[in-house]
Amino acid sequence: MKIKGIRWWMVSLVAAGLIINYLARNTLSVAAPTLMKDLNITTEQYSHVVVAWQLCYAFMQPVAGVVLDTIGTKLGFAAFALAWSVACAAAAWATGWRSLAFFRGVLGLAEAAGIPAGVKATSEWFPAKERSVAIGWFNIGSSIGALLAPPLVVWALLRGQWQLAFVIVGVAGIVWSVMWMVLYKHPRKQKLLGDAERDYILSGQEAKHSDEAGTPKRSRLAMLGSRDFWAIGIPRILSEPAWQTFNAWIPLYMMTERHMNLKEVALYAWMPFLAADIGCVLGGYLSPLFHKYANVSLFTSRKMVFVVGALFMIGPACVGLVASPYVAVALLCVGGFAHQTLSGALYAITSDMFGKNEVATATGMGGMAGYLGAAAFTALFGILVTQIGYSPLFVVLAVFDIVAAFVVCVLAKSPGKAPEPRWTPAAGAVAK
């Protein structure tokens, strides 16, 4: 039996993995007010815990990318998912900020494979013209995970056990890793994939993404010295602090700056991440729309989407100008939408610029650059937020993203035109 449109089922499976990945990392931020009180953790010590995760995540991303490019998407993603699930559950046994920082650091090491694996799987399963849409759909997992964290943690807190939330997420990750091993296969090995859809996928990929491509893989040092890498690395450094600030600080911002109670946090803290979901999906569809109606190349359309997202970051920069906590939440929603719009565009640019034997490595190295930038910003954030407040820091994040858009437009160069997928009646049916 053949399943039509199975490539969309594959990207759904990737999205499910990223939901758990981001749920694991966002559980901490929602539990933070109660957890900090129970474990006698100060705001500055909490920032150290966040930085521990960010640094481990940052330095592991290029390693995870190499592992994925070496042993393959299927085995690599499953192994890392199993590891992050165990690390997430282990945080329930933390006794202070140091032990919590250790468990979160291990979580960061394992979770580093999530995005590189998603980009690699997308490059395997989608033709170039659909890749931004597919990346938008799998990237929605990051926002859904953040969206689900507030109600899950509050549910656990109302039962007097914040630890329960970490254990539930850990068990869910173990279940997903088993499902991934059973269900995921490369298009050339997937028996449920019809011949027409297989031809549609493979014929629409750039030569560098085909199994027959003879382009040798560059060393990490050679990639690090290339213009291609810095075209994605610098924007990642500048844009990642915004998303990490949203993930780690929004619940605390709502409680300390806007004086919301726990139930109000549960009611509103997920909204910026719902807006981020919309940004993931809409951003993915904007690229082919710009390509078609603005009469620009597919690669240029990715840049245009990034610019749109960066300009929308002006919204959260204005959060200090409003008195209403609900308007503040709305502006943070604009920020969530903005970041995921530009983030998906940058992943699509990465998949365009690097071949099948380099794409996970390049994504990982770009992620390392981004998370080092985020870690540095978080360390300063934990100190400055008590002195100057949140509002000026949100302005800085908007400026970072606008500068990142300028860098993308100047440095990122088209790798060459991808072939149009060969159309047959059957392929046309599954392409819709």
N, C-alpha and C positions, 0 to 999 in steps of 0.2 A: 504494500500500500504506500502511495506517495502522498505527502502533505503539501498542498499548495501554499505558497508564501511562508515556507518554514523559516526563512531567514529572519522574519519578524518574530517568530517564536524564540529563535536563538538570542535576539537582542533583548527580548523580554526576560530570558533567563539571566542574562548579564545584568539587567536592571534590578532583578530580584536580589542578586548578590550584592550589588552596590547599596540597595536599601538597607540590608543588614550591616554592611560595612559602615555606613554613615549613622545608622541607629546606634551602633556600638560606640562611635566617637562622640555623638551628641547626647547620649545618656548622662554623661558626666556633667555637662553644662546645666541641664535641667535639675539634676540632683544636687548641684553645687550648694545652694543656700542651706539645705538641711544637712548635707554631708559635711560641709565646712564647720557647722555648729557641732555635730556629733564627734568629729575628729579633731576639733580645735585648730582648724586651718585658717590662716589669715588670707586677706585678698592677695598680698604679695606671694605667699606660699602657693596659693591656687594658681597664680600665673606661672610659677615654677613647674607645677604639675602639667599645665598646658604646654609649656615650652619643652618639657621632657618628651611628650608625645610628638610634638612638631619636629624636634631635632632628629629623633629616631626615624620618623617617617621620612624626613628630608634625605638623610644619608642612605636610607635603605632603598629609596625609589630607583636610582640607577642600577643597584644590585638586583632588585626585583625585576627590572626590565631586562637585564642580561639573562637572568634565570629563565624568564618567560620566552625570550628569543632562542634560548638554548634547548630547553626541555619541552617547549610547546605550551600553548594556551591551556589545553585541557588539564594536564597534570599540574602545571605550575599554579594556576588559579585555585584549584582544589586544595593544594597543600597550604597555600597562604591563607585561604579562608578557614581551614581547620585550625591553623595556628592563632588567627586573630579571635576566633570564637572562644578558644580556651583562655586566652589572655583577658578577654572581656569579662568572662565569668569569674576569673580569679580576682578581679578588682573588688568583688564583694567581701573579700577577706582582708582588705587594707585596714591598717590600724592607725595610720597617720599620714602626713603629706609625703614623707619619703617612700613608704611602701606603696602608696597610691601612685606616686610618680614612677616607681619602678614598673608596676603593672601596666600603666599607661604607655610607658616607653616600649615595653614588649609589644603592646597592642599596635603602636605606631610602626614598629619593624614589620609586623605581619600585614597590616592594612595597606602598606605602601604599594602592594601589587595590584590593588583594585582598579585604579584608573588605567595604568599601562595595559593590564589584561583586557579591559573593556575596549580600549582603542585597537589593540591587536586583533581581538575577536571581530570587531567591526570591519577592519581592513581585510579580514579573511572572508567575511560573509556578504559584503556589499560592494556593488560597483561604485566608482568614484562619484557619480552624480547623485547617488542616494546616501552617501556616507554622512553628510552633515545632518540629515534627517535621522539616521540611525543613531548617531552620536547624541543627538538631542534627546532621543527616547531612552537610551541607556543612562545618560547623565541625569535623567529625571529621578533615578534611584537615589542619588545623593540628596536631593531635596526631600523626597518622600521619607527617607530615613530620618532627616532632621525634623520633618513634620510630625512623624509618629512618636518621637522621643518625649515631648511634653505630656501627652495623655498617658503614655505607658509609665513614665516615672511618677507622675502625680497619682496614678492608680496604685502604684507600689507604696508611695509615701502615705497614702490614706490607710493603708494596711500596716503602717508602722515599720516597713522594711524597704529602704531604698536599695538594699543589696539585691532584692528580688528582681529588679529591673535588669541588672547586669547579668544575672544567671539566665533569665528568659532569653535575652538577646544572644548569649553564648550558645544555648541549645539550638536556637533557630539557625545560627551559622553552621553548626555541625550538620544539621539536616540538609541545608542548602548545598554544602560541599559534596555530600553523597549524591544528591540529585544532579549536580554538575558533572560528576564523573560518569554517571549513567547516561545522561542525555546529550552532552556536547560532543560533536565531532566536526572535523574540518569538512567543508563542502565536497571535497573530492572523495571523502570516506563516508559521508552521510547517506545511508541507503534509503532514507525517507524523502530525500530530495529528488524532485523530478528532473529529467534531462534538460527540459526547456529552461527551468529556473537556474540550474547549474550553469548552463551556457550563458544565460543572461548575466549572472554574477561574475563569472570568470572573464567573459569577453569585455566587460565594462570596467575592468581593473587596469591600472597602469601596469606596464611591463615589469616594473620593479616589485609589484605585489604578486606576480605570478610565480608558480613553482619552478617555471623554466628560466626565470630571470638569472642571468649570470653575474650580476653586479656583486662584487665582493663586499662583505660587511666591513665598514671602517672601525678602527679601534675607538674606544671611548675618548682617548686623548685627541685623535684626529677629529672626531665629532665636536669635541669641546672647543677646538680651535677654528671651527668652521662658521661662516656667516649664517648658515642655515640654523645652527643650534642657537646662536644668540638672538636670532629673529624670533624665536619662541621663548628662550630663556629669560631675557630681560622683561618682556611683558608678563611672564609668569611671576617673576620676582615682585613686580609692581602691583599685580592684580590679586595675588593670593592672600595678602593680609586682610583684604576686605571680607572674603569668605570665611576665613578663620576667625575674624572678629565676630561675625554674625553667629558662627557656630558656638563659640566659647563664651560670649559675653551678653547676648541678647536677654536671656532670662534674668541675669544679674542687673542689667540696665533697667529692665522693666520694674524690678523690685526696689532697687536703690535710688534710681533717678526719677522714675515715674510713680513710685510708691504703690505698685500693684501688689495684691496679695497672691497667695499660692494658686487659688482657683482662677484668678484673672490671668495669671501667667499661663496656666493650662489652657485657658480660653483663647489667648491672643498670641502666645509665643510661636505657634506653628504657622501663623499667617504669612510671615516673610518667606517661609520655605514653600508654601503653596504657590506664592507668586514666583518663586524661583523655579518651580515645576513648569509654570507657564513659560518662563523664559527659556528653559531647556528645549521645550517642544517648538515654540514659536521661532526661536533662534535657529533651530534646525531647518525649518521650512522657509525662513527668510532668505537663506543662501540660494536655493534654486529659483526663488521668486525674483531676486535681484539679477540672477544670471539670465533669466528669461526676459524680464520686462525692462531692466536697465541696460540690456545689451552689453553686459560686461562678461569677462571670463569667469569660469567657476571659481578660480582662485581669488580673483578680485572681489567676488561676491562674499567670500568668507571674511575678507578684510572689512567690507562695508558693514557686515553684521557686528564685528568687533567694535567698530566706531559707534554704532547705534547703542550698544550696551554701555560703552564708556560714558557717553553723553547722559544716559539715564542715571548714572551714579551721582549726578547733581542732586537728585531727590534726597537721599539720606544725608547729603552734606547740609541740607537745610533743616535738619531735625532740631537743631538748637534754637531755631527761630519760632517754633510753635509751642504754645502752652498746653494744648490738649494732648493727653497721652495717646488718644485714639488716632489723632492726626500723625503723631510721631510713629505709631505702629504702621500707618499707611505709607509714610515715607520710607520706613525700613522695608516694607513690601516692595516698593519701587527699587530699592537697592538689591533685594534678593533677585528680582526679575532681571535687573541690569547685569549682575555678576554672572548668572548662569547663562545669559544670552552670549556674553563675550567669552565665557569659559568654553562653551561648546564650540564656538567659532575657532578658538585657538587649538582645540583638539583636532578639529577638521583640518586646519592648516598644517598641523604636525603630521597627520596621516597622509596628506598630499605631498609633503616635502621629503618624507623618509620611506624607504622600501620595507618589504615584509620582514627582512632580517635585521632591521634597525628601528622600526617604529616603536616597539615597546621600550627599547633602550633609550631612544630619544625622548619619549614621553616621560620615562623615569628620571632622566637627567634634568629635563625641564621642571619636573615636579620637585626634584631636590632643590633646584634654584629657587622655586617659588616658596617652598616651605622654610628654607633658610631665611628668606625675606620675611615670611610670616612670623617665624620664631623671634627674629630680632624686633619686629614691630610689637609682638605680644609682650616681650620682656619690658619694652618701654611703656606699653599700654598699662601694664599692671602697676607701674610707678606713677605715670602721668595722670591716670584717670582719677586718682585721689587728690591731685593737685590742681588740675585745670578742667576736669570733667570730661564727659564723653563727646560733647558737641565739636570741639576743635579737631578731635581725632577723626571724626566722621568726614570732616572737610578734607583732611589730609588723604584719606582713602580715595575720595573722589578725584583729587588731583593726581594721585598715583595712576588711576585707571585711564585718565585722559592722556597722560604722558605715555602710558603703555600703548594706547591706540596709535599715537604718533610713531612710536618705534616699529610697530607691526607694519604700518603703511610704508615706512622707509626701508626697512631691512628685509622683510619677507619677499622673496622673489619666486615667481611661478616656476615649478619644476618641469613644465611642459604639459601639453594637452593630453588628457586621458582619452582613450578610445570610446566611442559611443557603443553601448551594448548592442549586439546583433539582435534584431527583433524577429520573433516568430509569433504566430497567433497564440501559442501556449505561453510563451514568455511574456507577451503583452498582458495576458490574463493575470499572471502572478505578480506583475510589476505594479499593479494598481494598489 
